[in-house]
Amino acid sequence: MKAGGSISIWFFIGVSLVVNGGIILATGLYELSHPPAVQTVLANLHANVWWGALMLLVGIFYCYYFAPSRYLARMQSK
């Protein structure tokens, strides 16, 4: 935490990316096993699986890198 006791906004962005990416990825994986009756034009690309996985990975990175304990240690070493 910073001197004022606040947490980096990037940590919360990471949490948001993890939650949203997990939901999108889970939806995409569900649609792989239970295809919808009406397919969109580019449904064979499974964009929700790819984007969900990417968002989840970026969110995990942000949560790890900007974790309050790690962020505090970096700020104190400067």
DAGI-V321468 format. One line per field, one symbol per residue. burial: 1 if it has 9 or more other C-alpha atoms within 8 Angstrom, else 0. Layout:
burial->???
This chain:
burial->100000010111111111111111111110100000000000000101111111111111111001110111000000
